Amino acid sequence: MKIGIVCYPTFGGSGVVATELGLELSKRGHEIHFITYSQPVRLELLSSNVHFHEVHVPEYPLFHYQPYELALSSKLVDMVKLYGIELLHVHYAIPHAYAAYMAQQMLKDEGIYIPIVTTLHGTDITLVGSHPFYKPAVTFSINKSNAVTSVSESLKKDTMRLFDIKKDIYVVPNFIDLEKHEHNFTDCQRGMMADDDERIITHISNFREVKRIPDVIKIFYNLQKELPAKLMLVGEGPEKEGAERLVEELGISDRVIFFGNSHEIDRILCFSDLFLLPSKTESFGLAALEAMASGVPVISTNTGGLSEVNEDGFSGYLSDVGAVKDMSANAIKILSDVETLKQFKANAKAQSQKFDLRNIVPMYESVYEKTLKQFMVH
Ligand code: GMT
């Protein structure tokens, strides 16, 4: 099948999922066309089956906001015609589902019919999409998509609750390439980061308010009073400066390392003992799954789809949002005894197997096939 994929190409879960999905689909014989404003960060491997088409938005001084949706719709029309793309899979409703619908209508005018599959990732629903300024357009574009998927049961429920949705939503969970994780590292040079007796605690995100970075630091602050430990903070975002200040104020600068955005996530996870994700809301928590796939247990909140990913008392622990004391106690429970930590590490790895891409990618293929079939009938 010839599939056009639209996503945000930056660091962030939805772009990662879209990119890994496209790459796996290409290995399974599909022809993939990424159509985005820059090359997706995880798209390292372009091949005869994987193409990247950049959306350009010419600057014009009259515009306070450059019309990206318009440029994207036009690019979609051109690429569908040029490459005979048969289906568009857009990740993140805003503005991708809306732009795809416009492209679909323009193509229809020329006698070209193409279905749209929209995948909802979370913030496009819970944080941004439901804002009154966007809600009518988001509702419209979800209802006009030929098929809609969400990355967790919880996100499906949120979508149904927040919007007037007139169609079914398929739940297709996020996934991980476990085989890739197996082969990645034999020696991740842990000694460069911490002493042998120190535990390594990690948090990876785009440092937005929703990630509750101060909670990450407070949990670490509490646990480093009980056991020797280092905190690795990976990512960039608006909360980073505040985080640096808090670390300074708490007097733990010598135990906290800020990495910024990194292309070495696998290596960082390879030497990590515990992952912290105390988010206010999280439709899935791909970062937690990536940690578990590297055998790193997770201390998270129980919000959104996190309880579908992290199993309480098995792959880690879940607590209420803001329950820093509880999360600190759970972290200490996992880390203070070598045998317990070993068991949680093994459990985290086992839990991640439920989300192996070999089980999940066929679910997308089946959505594509059903959608194409239904679309052709109409
Ligand atoms: O929250 C982020 O870090 C970015 C955001 C995105 O759009 O990339 O993540 C959302 O999509 C991810 C992939 O499906 C999910 O794993 C994240 O849980 C979700 N973030 C939120 O719901 C806050």
Boltz pocket constraint, residues with backbone or C-beta under 6 A from the ligand:
constraints:
  - pocket:
      binder: B
      contacts: [[A, 11], [A, 12], [A, 13], [A, 14], [A, 15], [A, 17], [A, 92], [A, 120], [A, 121], [A, 122], [A, 123], [A, 126], [A, 151], [A, 174], [A, 205], [A, 206], [A, 210], [A, 281], [A, 282], [A, 283], [A, 284], [A, 285], [A, 286], [A, 287]]
      max_distance: 6.0
